[in-house]
């Protein structure tokens, strides 16, 4: 790592040097500029050069169709691997290979205002796992800003029920308004890690032989999860230079969440499954794990919203590109967005997607880091930057281009273009191409049905049918919970406005 590289950068405001500040500001403007320029030129050229745009949109639709089938292809491979891993007895497999050398598991659970029933289910899943409880340390890290009455109630309930269930249960309180911190999950996780470090040093537990699991509070593990994680860790040549990424499946409330929320959640699962098959571009997301020693050496990010991806990039830059993410091909269960009432659910879903899209701040961070770090091979720099920029550009633009450009040249292209055969056939042709692309949705719907958890008692059977027909909301989700929040985030970054951390409400069964 370059000695001049500051890994704690949150925005251009963190620079004292004027040239460095300008450079970073330009890099912040870049993603929004590319997306807005693309959409603006699409409108202008639909008016001035409608024939050119017509051929472009046909080619773009074909490209998008290939991407859709690429997604289905890798999703299918990953799904088979995940089912195979779920069927294996990982405790037995681990003990055959590594005997009784189970590493310690440190599980950090940051929480804000979640109710006890949400937290309880997470603790129950850890308690009911097959991993030896004398090797598990759990830190429940609450927020002082959640209010004294709430944190005391949660602390009392958790300690009364689970204090003797693990090697150690630490319930801590992250103070508000600590200088240099940004209010959010990252600062809470950093605080929890420091409290865990104090305990490990006091009890002389091996920090170097400990895996830290950085879980969202709604994360529920499958019984053999920790043995699978321990196996992947000890089976790696250099486990301290890897993060370990499971596949999020939003099964905790899948039968009660609204259809649009389910579509967005399951689509995210399928994307994460595809990325498991692309480990060279896989970045830590939501709940993941890493070496506790590395966690402490690098320092969990406490001043940004997108802390889950930032910890990966901090490691990547600190270790000169010699850091990666190991796909686990193993699931963890989480919550789809659900709030009290349908309208609140929609608002929460939008804010969640905008927060995820705020990961666009990694483009200036990584770009600047690559400029300063001369030890990372150029090939790796180009590959990662292209993947980042294309990914966020596509997130903001693809759905809008497909929606608009099939019709825009016809509407504003002028009478001369309207008189052409191409003008007459363009909407039909683009519609047929996208209908063909929709075949991928059928495979996705079937895969989703196969892996669904059992229906809760009292659930109407028609609900299962809705799990198929929910995919008609895909075009809406791509626009309203894809392109628009992504553009929203990129425009905020472009104008230099910071996004606050939005804590997605966990209110199961409340959306009706």
N, C-alpha and C positions, 0 to 999 in steps of 0.2 A: 504494500500500500504506500502511496506517496505520502511523505511526511506533511505535505501542505494540504492534504485532503481532510476536511472536517466531516465526519460521518453523521453529525447531529443536525445537519441542515434541514430546516423546515420550509423556508421560503427565501426569496431574494433579500428580505429584510434582515437576515442573519449575517449578511456580509458587511464588513467595514470598508473594504477596498472598493472604490467606485467602479473600476473595470469589471471586477468579479461580480458585483451586484448587477451591472448591466447585462453581462453575459448570462447570468442565471435567469434574469427577468425575460430575456429574449427566448430562452429555452422554455419558460413557463407559458409564453404566448404561443409557441409553436403548435401544440396540438389543436387548440381552439382555432387558430388561424387556418390550419390545413382543412379542418372540417367545415368551417364557415365558407372558406374559399371554394371548396368542392361544391357545396350546395348552391352558392351564389352563381358559380359558373354554369351549373346545370340549368338554372333558370335562364340565364343570359343566352347560352348556346341553344336552348330549346326554342328561343325566339329568333336568333340570328342564323343558326345552323341546325335546323331541326332534323335534316337527313343524317348529319354526322352524329347527333345525339341519339337518333333512332337506332343506328348501327351499334353505338356504344352500349345502349341499354340492353340490346339483344345479347351482346357479348358479356355484359355484366351479369345478366340473369343466368346465362349458361355457367359462368364462373361461380355464381352463388349456388347453383344447383349442384355443381361438382363439390363445393364445400359442404353442402348438406349431406351428400352421400358419403363424403369423407368422414363427417361426424358420425353417421350411422355405422360405418365400417369399424372405426376405432371404438365406438361405444359398444358394439357387439362383442368385440374381442375382450374389452375390459369387463363387460358384464359376465362373460364366461369365467374369467379369472377370479372375479369377485365371488361368484357362486361356488367355485372350487375351493377357494380359501375359507369360505364360511362353513363348508362341509368338513374341513380338516379339524382334527383335534390338535390344536396348537400347543397345548400344555404338554401333551405326550410327545409331540415332535420336538419341542424345545428341550425337554429333559433327556431325550435320546441323544441330542447333539451336544448340548451344553451342560448336561447333568443338573446340578442344583445351584448354578451360578447366576440366579436371577438378579439383574441390576435393580437398584432402587428406582421407584417411580415417584416423582414429585408431580402432583397434579395441582395446577393453579386454576382457580375458578373465580374470576372477577365478576362481581354482581353489583347492580345499582338499585333498582326498585322492584326487582322480581319478587313475587310472592313465594311463600314457603313451599307450596305444592310443586312449583317448577323446580326449585332447588332440591327438594326431597327426591324427586324422580332421578335426578342426576346422581345424587349420593347413593340411591338404591342400586343403580346400575353398576357403580364402582364397587359397592359392597358385595354385590352378587357376582362379580367377576371371578374367574378361576385363579387369578394371580394371588400369591401369598400376601395377606394383609399386613404382615410384619415388614413387608418391603414397600409399603405404600404410605407416602406422606401427602396429606391434602391441605391446601391453603385456600380457605374461603376468604376472599378479600372484598370487604364491603366499602362503600363510599360514604364519607362523612356528610356529603351534600345530599344524601338520600333522606336525612332526617333522623334525629336521635331515637324517636319512638320505633321507627321501622327497623333500624339496624339492631337495636336491642332485642326486638321480638325475633328477628331472624337468627341472631347469634344464640339466643337462648334455646330456640327450637332445634337448631342444628347440633349444638353441643349436647343437649339432653339426649338426643337420639343417636348420635354417631361418634361421640367423643372416644369411645373405647373400641371402635370398629376398625381402626387402622394403627399403623406404627405411631402416627401422630396426626392429630387434626388441629390446625392452627386457624383460628378465626381472627382476622385482623381488620383494622379500619384505616383506609387510605385518607389522610387529611386533605381538606380542600385548600386551594389557593397556595400550593407550594410553588415558589419562584422557579421559573424555567420549565414548568410543566404545562401541558395542554389538557384540559379536562376531558377524560375519555378512558377507554379500555387500556390503552398503552401505558399510561401513567400508573394505573391501578396494578397492572401486571408487573411493572418494574418494581413498585413498592412491595408487592407480594413476594417477588423473587429475593429481595433484600432481606425480608423477614425469614424466608426459608433458609437463606445463606447463614443467618445468625444461628438458627436452630441446628443446621448441619455441622457448623463449626463447634458449637457448644457440645453436641453429642458425639463429635468426632466421626461423623458419617462420611462416606466417600463421595465427595462432590464429583470427582472424575468418573465414577462408575454409576452415575445417576442420569436418568432420562427425565426431562421436564416436559410435561404435557400441558400445552397452553390451550385450554378449552373455553369456549363460550359456555355460559351458565346453563344453556338448554341442551348441552351435549350428553347423550346417553350412549354408553359403550356396549357393544355386544360382549358376551361372556368371555371369549378368548382374546379380546382385543389387545390386552397388555402383553400376553404371551406372544402374539403375532408381532407387536412392536418390538419387544425385547429380542425376538429372533432376528428381525430385520436389522436391528442395531448391532448385535454381536456378529452377525453374518457379513457386515460391511468391512471393507479393508481399512477404512479410516472413518469410523462412526462419528467422530467429533467434527467432521467436515461435511455433514449431511443433516438436512431436516427430513422429517418423516411425515408424509401426507396421506391421511385416509380419505375416503370418498364420502362427502356429506350426502345423506339421504334424509329428506324432510318428512319422516314418518311419525314423529311424535304426535302431530295433530292433523295428519293428512286427510282424515275422514271428516273433520269439522271445518277446516279452512275453506274459504270460498274458491270456486273453480279457477278464477283468474290468478289467485295467489298460488294455487297448486301448480298451474302451468308454468309460472315464473320459477317456482322452486325446483320443479322436476327438470326444467330446461337447464337450470344451473347445475344440477346433478349430472346431466348428460354431458355438459361442457367439461366438468371436472373429470368425468370418466375419459373423455377424449384426451385431456391433458395428461392423464396418468400414462397414456401410451406415447406421450411426447416429453419424456423426462428432461430432455435438454432445455426445454422452455417452461418446465413446471416451476411455479412459484408458490410459496406457502400461502395458504388461504384459510381463514376462519380457524377451526380447531386443528392443531398440528403439534408436532413434538420435535425435540432436538436435545443435544447434549446439554446438561445443566452447566457444565464447565464453559462451554461455548456461549451459552446464554449470558453468563456472568462476565466473560471476557469481552464480549461485543457490546453488551448493554441493550436491553430491550428498549425500543424507541418510545419516548414519553412525551413527544411534542408534535405528533402528527396523528391524523385521523386513520390513515391506512397503515396501521402498525403491523398487521399480519404479513403484508408483502414487504414492508420496509425492513423488517428484521432479516429477511432473506437477502435483500440487496445490501444491507450493512455488512452482513457476513461475506457476501460475494466480493465486495470492494476491499474489505479488510484483509481477506485471504487471497487477494490478487486473482480472482476468478476460480480459485480451487475450492469451490463450495457448490453443493448441489442439493437437489430435493429427490429423495427416494420415494417413488410411488408405492403405497402399501397394498393396493388392490383389495382393500378391506374397508367396510363401511363404518360410519358412526351415524347415529340418528340425531336429528335436530328439528327445530320448529319451522314450519312455513309461517309467513306473516299472517297474524290474526289479531284483530283488536275488537273492542266493544262496538259492534255495529259495522255494517258493510262499508259505509263512507269512511270511517276511521281506518278500516283495514286498507282501503285503496290509498289513502293519504300516507299511511305508514309504509306501504309497499313502495310507493314512489320515493319517499325519503330514504328508504333502505337502499334502493337501486341507485339513487344519486350518491349516497355515501360510498357504495361499492365503486361507482364510476369515478369517484374522487381519487381512486387509485391512479388516475392520470398524472398525479403529482410525481409518480415514479419516473416519468419520462424526463423531466428536467433534472431530477436527482441522479438518475443513472447516466444520462448524457453527460452531465457535468463531471460525475465520478469517473467516467471513461476518459474524458479529456485529461483529467489530472493524473489518473493512474496509468503509468506507462508499462506496467508489468503484465497486464492482461493482453493476450493475443488479439490482434486486430480482427481476425476472423470471428472470434467470440463476441467482440464488441458490436460488429456489424449485424451479426445474427440476432443478438438480444435486442438491439435498438430497432431493427426492422420489425421484429415480432411485437415489441411494445407499441410502436407507432402505428403499425398496420392494425393491431388489435383494437386500440382505442379509436382510431379513425373509422374502422368498420363498425364498431359498436355505435358510434354516433351517426354514421352516414348510410350504411347499407340498406336498412329498412326504408328509410326515406327516399333513397334513390329508386328502389324497386317500386315503391308506392307512387311516386311522382312522375318518374320519367317515362313510364308506360303510357301516360296520358298527356303530359305537359307539352310535348312537341305538337300533338294534335290540337290542343287547345290554343296555344299561342304561337304556333309555327307559321301562321299566315295561310292565305287562301291557296297559294301555289303548292305548298306542301300538302294541304288537305286534299288536293286533287290527285295526289299520287296513290298508287297501289300500296306503297309502304305505309302511308298514313292510315289507310283503311285496315291493313292487316296488323299494324303494330300492337294495338291493345289485345287483339286475339292471340297473337304470337307470344307476347310476354305472359299473358294469362295461361296459355298452354304450358309454357316452360315452367312457370311457378307451380302449376298443378302437378306436373311431373316431379318437381322438387318436393312436393307435399307427401309423396310416397314415403319419404323418410319419416314423416310424422306418424305414419301407420306403424312402422317398426318401433318407434319411440313409445307409442301408446301401448303396444303389446308388451314391450319390455317393462314398462311401468306397472302394468297389470300383474305380470308374473311375480314381481318383487314387492308388491304391496303387502303391508302387514294385515293380519286378520281384521275383519270388520268388528268394531265394538258391539256388544250386545245392545239391541234396540235400534241399531242403524237400519234404515230402510234399504231394501235390496236395490232400489232404483239408483241409490248412491253409487253403486259399482258401475252402473251403466253410464253415469255422469263422468266417471273416470276416463271413458273413451271419448265422449262428446265434448269434454272440456277443451280438447285441442283445437276446436273451432275458434277459440280465443287467441290462438297464436299470433295472428296478424296484429291484433290489438296490443298484445303484450310486447311485441317487437317494437312497436311505435311508442306506446304510452309508458312502458316500463323498460324500454331499451334505449332507443335513439334520443328521446326527449330528455330523460334524466342525464344521459351521457353528455348531451350538448349543454345542458344546464350546468353541469360540473365543469366542463371545459371553458364555457364562457366566464364562469366565476374565476377560474384560474387565469384566464386571459386578461380580465380587468383588475386582477390583483386582490380579489375578495376571498377571504378564507372561509371554508365551510366548517361549521360546528359539528361535533360528533353527535350523531343521532342514535340513541339507544332504541332499537326495535322492541316495541312492547311484546311481552310474552303473555297472551291472554287466550288460552285455549278454550274453544267451544263458546266464544262470545260474539261471533261475527254475525249471527242471525238477527 
